Amino acid sequence: MPVRGVRGATTVMKNEASAIYGATLELLTTIVKLNGVRPEDVGYVWFTVTDDLNASFPADAARAGLGWMNVPLICGREIPVPGALERCIRVLIAWNTPKTQPEVRHAFLHGARVLRPAWAVDLPGDAPLGVP
């Protein structure tokens, strides 16, 4: 079965464990719903966070929130590029699926929608893209 990459990103308002957990769980839940991802089909998940997020590991949301206890998870730091989006959590999921790459739905939420407007997912309470 082919392995496909599923990308996603979101932002949090504060560097707090509960904010990181909640935002990551929302992001993963959105990706799961958009694609029908099952944990037994996930090869691994790689999370990155910007330098301003260090209150908790995003992987905790996958383990505790989704029960992904047998999925290999890892967290790392995003490259600190000057002017880059702040308080951002990114994810790359290696997913074993018969879907073609164009059929895979990615999810860029909240402030991270500006990173990949074509993959932006509007959630209740989000401002239109380009409006603060």
Secondary structure, DSSP 8 states (H G I E B T S, - for coil): --EEEEEEEEE-SSS-HHHHHHHHHHHHHHHHHHHT--GGGEEEEEEEE-TT--SS-THHIIIIIH--TTS-EEEEE----TT--SSEEEEEEEEE-SS-GGG---EE-GGGGGT-GGGB---TT---TT--
